[in-house]
Amino acid sequence: MSSLLALTLAATLAAAPPPVLTLEDALNQARKENLDLKAAQARLRQADTASRKAWAGYLPTVTVGAAIIRNSNAAIIPPGPLGPEPVVIQPLVQRQFQAEVRQAIIAPQLWAGIQAAYKSERVAELNVEQARREILFGVAQAYYGAAAQAQAVTVQERLVELNGARAKDTKIRFDAGTVTRVALLRAEQDLSRAEQDLIRAKNALASAKLVLATLLALDSPDFEVAPPPEPQVPVKTEAEVLVQKSLEQRADVAAARETTELARINKRGVWFSYLPTLGVTGQFRVANAAGFQGRSDVWLITFGANWTLWDGGLREANLSEASARIAESLATQRKAELTARQEVKTAQLDLESALANRLKAEQTVELAREGQRLTDVSFKAGVATYLEVADANTALTQAEIGLVAERLQASVAALKLLRSVGAFEARGLDSDLKDESAAPPVVQPLPGDATQLQQQTAPQDAPVQTEQPAPEQQ
């Protein structure tokens, strides 16, 4: 009996439906497991050591050393005029120990180096934040694509089911002699074409889920995707308002600005290299030879200054290079700002086009449904032919698939607008960008008109095709 229960339980588990993945689940999984994001976070931890390395040149340096030396001959002054005891100048086996402490007191070039290190860490933080946003945007885009493809599969499955029923009914009528062989061949062709389209749609869905699983670092794409909500963005906001917001929120623009400031700091460091440096060194030595002093230990403190008056023109060359780097950084910063402006305006235009196309697709579906209904009524009245009914069904399916594609394009266009403004998966640039556990809101509110995309929250938003009774061939 226990074996039977075990088999029953195993069969039940085997027949369990795959888990359903939501958009929020996908983004949370990507934050934790995406390999590109992990690599970016590791690069940030590497860059985080820049300030520690820079401070190492200004903080005390302590070194110790010891040695045992076997000399070929010993050097000893016997007792005599120098004293009643022999003086060991060089023992046969010489043992010595030394400790040294160095501390920079005035090092202007290091001042600029420390400041540049902190600035480079900030640039690294912003670059990683930008990479994080791009990675999560790619995850969201892949999720919307997989969800749209799942809806397309549903439409194709309904078409296969409908054409299968019609083909079966037509075969029965052909065997009864009430329809021609042409009608049977057309019904079988429609069924074969629908089955091929269904295979292609399922393969496209499997490919989309495989891409999504790779982004989420999942071993298997064995999951279903839930219909995601459409991004809500204002569609009538002034472009300049969004451009200004993008210049404030985009991490790549902020990184370009910080890179320009870093180049200026580096040039300042070159100027500081013209100034002198001052440091102090302390040493303590112990040996087993007392020497003429009669002591085996000795210590000393040295204050030293160093001023390079001429280094062969190296500093002048570094100044020219630093000036060129500043010019390069300014050009890069300007390009980043212009790119942000262009992406915002292009995303707005794409969103307007996508919304208009989605509206037309919805109207096309309504017209195709009405045409299919009227064709079916006409067929029942003996006015329309089977071919006209089949063509109406095909037109309705194509319109529904077109609506799925346009809904996807509208969602992706809205995501791109949010991304271009810096509002998608954006943490505040003044926050702690090194905190990997801080999960920002998926979408930050945008300024502008209250008109928003209609939110898709339920599967019933997908187009529904009404099955009609199998027609007879006139």
C-alpha positions in Angstrom: 0.0 0.0 0.0 2.8 2.4 0.8 4.4 1.7 -2.6 1.1 2.5 -4.3 0.9 5.8 -2.4 4.5 6.6 -3.3 3.7 6.0 -7.0 0.6 8.1 -6.8 2.5 10.9 -5.1 5.3 10.7 -7.7 2.7 10.9 -10.5 1.0 13.8 -8.9 4.3 15.7 -8.6 5.3 14.8 -12.1 2.0 16.2 -13.4 2.3 19.4 -11.4 2.3 22.6 -13.5 5.5 24.6 -13.9 5.8 27.6 -11.6 4.6 31.0 -12.8 7.2 33.7 -13.0 6.0 37.3 -12.6 7.9 40.4 -13.8 8.7 41.3 -10.2 10.0 37.8 -9.5 12.2 38.1 -12.6 13.7 41.4 -11.6 14.3 40.2 -8.1 16.0 37.1 -9.4 18.1 39.1 -11.7 19.2 41.4 -8.9 20.5 38.4 -7.0 21.7 36.0 -9.6 22.4 37.7 -12.9 26.0 36.9 -13.8 26.8 40.2 -15.6 25.5 42.1 -12.6 27.7 40.0 -10.3 30.7 40.7 -12.5 29.9 44.5 -12.4 29.6 44.4 -8.6 32.9 42.6 -8.4 34.5 45.3 -10.5 33.1 47.9 -8.1 34.7 46.1 -5.2 38.0 46.2 -7.0 37.7 49.9 -7.7 36.7 50.5 -4.1 40.4 49.8 -3.1 41.7 52.9 -5.0 41.5 55.2 -2.1 43.1 52.7 0.3 46.0 52.4 -2.2 46.3 56.2 -2.5 46.4 56.6 1.3 49.1 53.9 1.6 51.5 56.4 0.1 50.8 59.0 2.8 50.4 56.8 5.9 53.4 55.4 7.9 55.5 52.6 6.4 57.1 50.2 8.8 59.6 47.6 7.7 61.8 45.2 9.7 64.6 43.0 8.7 67.1 40.6 10.1 70.2 38.8 8.8 72.8 36.3 9.8 76.1 36.7 8.0 79.1 34.2 8.1 82.2 36.3 7.4 85.5 34.7 6.2 87.5 36.4 8.9 86.7 38.1 12.2 88.0 41.6 12.9 88.8 42.1 16.6 91.0 44.8 18.2 92.8 43.2 21.2 92.9 44.9 24.6 95.3 47.8 24.6 95.2 51.5 24.2 91.5 51.5 23.2 90.5 49.7 26.4 90.9 46.8 28.6 88.4 44.7 26.6 88.8 43.5 23.0 86.7 45.5 20.5 84.8 43.3 18.0 84.6 45.1 14.7 83.5 42.2 12.6 82.5 38.9 14.2 83.0 35.7 12.4 79.2 35.1 12.6 77.4 38.4 12.4 73.8 38.8 13.5 71.8 42.0 12.9 68.3 43.4 13.1 66.8 46.6 11.7 63.5 48.4 12.0 62.6 51.4 9.9 59.6 53.8 9.9 58.9 56.3 7.1 56.3 59.0 7.1 55.5 61.6 4.5 54.9 65.0 6.1 54.4 67.3 3.0 53.6 65.5 -0.2 51.5 67.7 -2.5 51.3 65.2 -5.3 49.8 62.6 -3.0 47.1 65.0 -1.9 45.9 65.1 -5.5 46.3 61.4 -5.8 44.1 60.7 -2.8 41.4 63.1 -4.1 41.6 61.4 -7.5 41.3 58.0 -6.0 38.0 58.9 -4.3 36.7 60.5 -7.5 37.7 57.3 -9.5 35.7 55.3 -7.0 32.7 57.5 -7.6 33.0 57.1 -11.4 33.2 53.3 -10.9 30.0 53.4 -8.8 28.1 55.3 -11.4 29.3 53.1 -14.2 28.2 50.0 -12.3 24.9 51.6 -11.5 24.4 52.3 -15.3 25.4 48.7 -16.1 22.9 47.5 -13.4 20.1 49.5 -15.0 20.9 48.3 -18.5 21.0 44.7 -17.3 17.6 44.9 -15.5 16.2 46.7 -18.5 17.3 43.8 -20.7 15.6 41.4 -18.3 12.3 43.4 -18.4 12.5 43.6 -22.2 13.1 39.8 -22.4 10.2 39.2 -20.0 7.7 41.3 -22.1 8.8 39.5 -25.2 8.3 36.1 -23.7 4.9 37.1 -22.3 3.8 38.4 -25.8 5.0 35.2 -27.4 3.0 33.2 -24.9 -0.1 35.1 -26.0 0.7 34.4 -29.6 0.9 30.7 -28.8 -2.5 30.9 -27.2 -4.0 32.5 -30.3 -2.4 29.8 -32.5 -3.7 27.0 -30.3 -7.2 28.3 -30.6 -6.8 28.5 -34.4 -5.5 24.9 -34.5 -8.4 23.7 -32.4 -10.9 25.5 -34.6 -9.4 24.3 -37.9 -9.1 20.8 -36.5 -12.8 20.7 -35.6 -13.7 22.1 -39.1 -11.4 19.6 -40.8 -13.0 16.7 -38.9 -16.5 18.0 -39.7 -15.7 18.5 -43.4 -14.3 14.9 -43.6 -17.6 13.6 -42.2 -19.5 15.6 -44.7 -17.3 14.6 -47.5 -17.8 10.9 -46.7 -21.5 11.6 -46.6 -21.2 13.2 -50.1 -22.5 16.6 -49.0 -19.3 18.6 -49.8 -16.7 18.4 -52.5 -13.1 17.2 -52.3 -11.9 20.8 -52.8 -13.6 21.8 -49.6 -11.9 18.9 -47.8 -8.5 19.7 -49.2 -8.9 23.4 -48.2 -9.9 22.4 -44.7 -6.9 20.1 -44.3 -4.6 22.7 -45.7 -5.8 25.3 -43.2 -5.3 22.8 -40.4 -1.7 21.9 -41.6 -0.8 25.6 -41.9 -2.2 26.4 -38.5 -0.2 23.5 -37.0 3.0 24.7 -38.6 2.4 28.2 -37.3 1.8 26.8 -33.8 5.1 24.9 -33.9 6.9 28.0 -34.9 5.2 30.0 -32.2 6.0 27.4 -29.5 9.6 27.3 -30.6 9.8 31.1 -30.5 8.4 31.0 -27.0 10.9 28.4 -25.9 13.7 30.5 -27.3 12.4 33.6 -25.5 12.1 31.7 -22.2 15.6 30.3 -22.7 17.0 33.8 -23.1 15.1 35.0 -20.0 16.4 31.9 -18.0 20.0 32.8 -19.1 19.6 36.3 -17.9 18.2 35.1 -14.6 20.9 32.4 -14.2 18.3 29.6 -14.1 19.4 26.1 -15.1 16.1 25.4 -16.9 13.4 27.5 -18.6 10.7 25.4 -17.0 8.4 28.1 -16.0 5.4 30.1 -17.3 5.4 33.9 -17.6 2.5 35.8 -16.2 1.0 38.7 -18.2 3.0 41.8 -17.0 1.5 45.2 -16.4 2.1 47.8 -19.0 4.6 50.5 -17.9 2.7 53.6 -17.0 4.3 56.8 -18.3 3.0 60.2 -19.2 2.6 60.5 -23.0 2.1 64.3 -23.2 5.0 65.6 -21.2 7.1 68.3 -22.7 10.3 66.8 -24.1 12.5 69.4 -22.4 11.1 68.5 -19.0 12.0 64.8 -19.5 15.4 65.8 -20.9 16.2 67.8 -17.8 15.1 64.9 -15.7 17.3 62.5 -17.7 20.3 64.8 -17.2 19.7 64.7 -13.5 19.0 61.0 -13.1 21.0 59.1 -15.7 24.1 57.4 -14.3 26.0 57.6 -17.5 25.7 61.3 -17.7 26.7 61.7 -14.1 29.7 59.4 -14.7 30.8 61.6 -17.6 30.7 64.7 -15.4 32.7 63.0 -12.7 35.2 61.7 -15.2 35.8 65.3 -16.3 36.4 66.4 -12.7 38.7 63.5 -12.3 40.8 64.6 -15.3 41.0 68.1 -13.7 42.2 66.6 -10.4 44.9 64.6 -12.2 46.2 67.7 -13.9 46.3 69.4 -10.5 48.4 66.5 -9.3 50.9 67.2 -12.1 51.1 70.8 -11.0 51.7 69.7 -7.5 54.7 67.6 -8.7 56.6 70.9 -9.1 56.5 71.4 -5.3 59.0 69.9 -2.8 58.3 67.0 -0.6 59.3 66.5 3.1 59.4 63.3 5.1 60.8 61.7 8.2 62.6 58.4 8.6 63.4 56.6 11.9 65.7 53.6 12.1 66.7 51.2 14.9 69.5 48.7 14.4 70.8 45.9 16.7 73.9 43.8 15.9 76.2 41.5 17.9 79.2 43.8 17.2 79.6 46.8 19.5 82.1 48.6 17.3 84.0 51.6 18.5 80.9 53.0 20.3 80.8 50.0 22.6 77.0 49.6 22.0 75.3 46.9 20.0 72.2 49.0 19.3 71.8 52.3 17.5 68.9 54.5 16.4 68.6 57.6 14.2 65.9 60.0 12.9 66.2 61.7 9.5 64.2 64.6 8.2 64.6 64.8 4.5 63.4 67.1 1.7 63.3 66.4 -2.0 62.7 68.9 -4.7 63.0 68.0 -8.4 64.0 71.0 -10.3 64.2 69.4 -13.7 63.2 66.0 -14.8 64.0 66.2 -18.5 60.6 67.7 -19.4 58.5 64.8 -18.1 56.2 67.0 -16.0 55.6 69.3 -19.0 54.7 66.3 -21.1 52.4 65.1 -18.4 50.7 68.6 -18.3 50.1 68.4 -22.0 48.7 64.9 -21.7 46.4 66.0 -18.7 45.1 69.0 -20.7 44.3 66.6 -23.6 42.5 64.3 -21.2 40.4 67.1 -19.9 39.4 68.1 -23.5 38.5 64.4 -24.2 36.4 64.2 -21.0 34.6 67.4 -21.9 33.8 66.1 -25.3 32.6 62.8 -23.8 30.4 64.6 -21.3 28.9 66.7 -24.0 28.2 63.6 -26.1 26.6 61.9 -23.1 24.3 64.8 -22.6 23.4 65.0 -26.3 22.8 61.3 -26.4 20.5 61.5 -23.4 18.6 64.3 -25.1 18.3 62.4 -28.4 17.3 59.1 -26.7 14.5 60.9 -24.7 13.0 62.6 -27.8 13.4 59.4 -29.9 11.7 57.3 -27.2 8.8 59.8 -27.0 8.3 59.6 -30.7 8.5 55.8 -30.7 6.0 55.6 -27.9 3.6 57.9 -29.7 3.9 55.7 -32.8 3.5 52.5 -30.8 0.4 53.7 -29.1 -1.1 54.8 -32.4 -0.3 51.4 -33.9 -1.7 49.6 -30.9 -4.9 51.6 -31.3 -5.2 50.7 -35.0 -4.5 47.1 -34.2 -7.3 47.1 -31.6 -9.6 48.6 -34.2 -8.4 46.0 -36.8 -9.3 43.2 -34.4 -12.7 44.6 -33.8 -13.3 44.9 -37.5 -12.0 41.4 -38.1 -14.3 40.0 -35.4 -17.3 41.8 -36.9 -16.3 40.6 -40.4 -16.0 37.0 -39.1 -19.3 37.2 -37.4 -21.1 38.6 -40.5 -19.4 36.0 -42.7 -20.6 33.2 -40.5 -24.2 34.6 -40.5 -24.0 34.9 -44.2 -22.8 31.4 -44.5 -25.6 30.1 -42.4 -28.0 32.0 -44.6 -26.5 30.4 -47.7 -24.9 33.5 -49.1 -21.2 33.1 -48.2 -19.0 30.2 -49.1 -16.7 28.0 -46.9 -13.7 29.7 -48.4 -15.0 33.2 -47.3 -15.5 31.8 -43.8 -11.9 30.4 -43.7 -10.5 33.7 -45.0 -12.4 35.6 -42.3 -11.0 33.3 -39.6 -7.5 33.7 -40.9 -7.8 37.5 -41.0 -9.1 37.5 -37.4 -6.1 35.3 -36.3 -3.6 37.6 -38.1 -5.3 40.6 -36.6 -5.1 39.2 -33.1 -1.4 38.2 -33.5 -0.8 41.7 -34.8 -2.4 43.2 -31.7 -0.1 41.0 -29.5 2.9 42.4 -31.4 1.7 46.0 -31.2 1.1 45.6 -27.4 4.6 44.3 -27.0 6.0 47.3 -29.1 4.0 49.7 -26.9 5.3 48.2 -23.7 8.9 48.1 -24.9 8.6 51.7 -26.2 7.4 52.8 -22.7 10.3 50.9 -21.1 12.7 52.6 -23.4 11.3 56.0 -22.5 11.7 55.2 -18.8 15.2 54.0 -19.4 16.2 57.1 -21.4 14.9 59.4 -18.6 16.7 57.3 -16.0 13.6 56.3 -14.2 13.6 52.5 -14.7 15.2 50.5 -11.9 17.0 53.7 -10.8 18.5 54.2 -7.4 19.1 57.8 -6.4 22.5 58.9 -7.5 23.0 60.5 -4.1 22.3 57.2 -2.3 24.7 54.4 -1.4 25.3 52.8 -4.7 27.6 50.2 -3.2 24.7 48.6 -1.2 23.8 45.6 -3.3 20.8 44.8 -1.2 19.0 48.1 -1.8 16.2 47.4 -4.2 14.8 50.6 -5.8 11.3 50.9 -7.2 11.0 49.5 -10.6 9.7 52.8 -12.0 10.1 56.2 -10.6 7.3 58.7 -11.3 7.8 61.0 -14.2 6.6 64.6 -14.4 3.9 65.6 -16.9 0.4 64.8 -17.9 -1.7 62.3 -16.0 -2.5 60.4 -19.3 -0.9 57.0 -18.9 -0.8 53.7 -20.7 -3.7 51.5 -19.9 -2.5 48.9 -17.3 -2.7 45.3 -18.4 -3.3 43.3 -15.4 -5.3 40.2 -16.5 -5.0 37.6 -19.1 -8.4 38.6 -20.5 -6.6 41.5 -22.2 -5.3 39.0 -24.7 -7.4 38.8 -27.9 -10.2 36.2 -27.7 -11.3 34.4 -30.8 -14.9 33.1 -30.9 -15.3 29.7 -32.3 -18.1 29.3 -34.8 -19.9 26.2 -35.9 -18.3 24.3 -38.6 -19.7 25.5 -41.9 -21.0 23.5 -44.8 -19.7 23.8 -48.3 -22.1 25.3 -50.7 
